[in-house]
Amino acid sequence: MSSSDRTGFGEYLRRRRAAMGPPEPRGSVRASRRRVPGLRRQEVSDIAGISVEYYTRLEQGRVPRPSRETLTSLARAFGLSDAERDHLFRLGGEPPPEPPSPASVIRPGLLRLLRGLDDTMPVTVHDGRLDLLARNKAAEELLGPLTGVGRFGRNIAHQAFTTTVLSDLLGGDGGERFLRVAASELRTALGRYPDDDYLRSLFAELTATSQSFRDHWENGEVSVSRSEMKQMRHPTHGWARFEIEMLHDPERDHWIMLYTPQDDE
């Protein structure tokens, strides 16, 4: 960290310490009045499990770069939210820790958005593991029923390499591009969650059962497409073009896909 970064880091620690309530006394009467609000440095260092001398140097901006272990301990000691913890890490010169897995529950407001767009456009939501979490009625009509079964039945990459539903929906060139994207996005997911048992098991199964997956995996592609135009075979309207936009909720690692129908030119 630069000197200005260290100053900002120390100021943040002081503000967080001042905002914390002092520990409750063991008896019913507090032994002494505090002249300043919040915790003392000794109390914070005790909670964080670091020496008071080192904590004092952190507040004074005299530590070049605290370790990730120290930052984690401080975030725990201050009871920081995920957003506050991430801010602390950035101030300390470290990237925020990755979550161990995506959230499994969709925000209620997002579900209301999906229902509100039933008559306007197809919308789907999947997580960072590539599991489909929700879709509205328009998306059900366009994409058809889920055909996957078992543990990976809702996984986009698993469906791509074990069924023909999505490939048939996109046609020859579109289907082949979809297989490339599915393999590359699974590589991205494994890169973000390298110790995730679900993703590791999915990768092992596809490697063991799908030659197509092995071939696409060997290409080593990594990408996340945020916007593109796709030709899709609509079950009632025939071939139709959709402009697809992907929006990301980084807090939960959820991806919202909006399929905007395009008029023929």
PyMOL commands that set and color helices and strands:
alter all, ss='L'
color gray80, all
select helices_A, chain A and resi 3-19+41-48+52-59+68-78+82-91+108-116+137-143+156-162+165-192+197-209+211-218
alter helices_A, ss='H'
color red, helices_A
select strands_A, chain A and resi 123-127+132-135+227-234+238-249+254-262
alter strands_A, ss='S'
color yellow, strands_A
deselect
rebuild
show_as cartoon
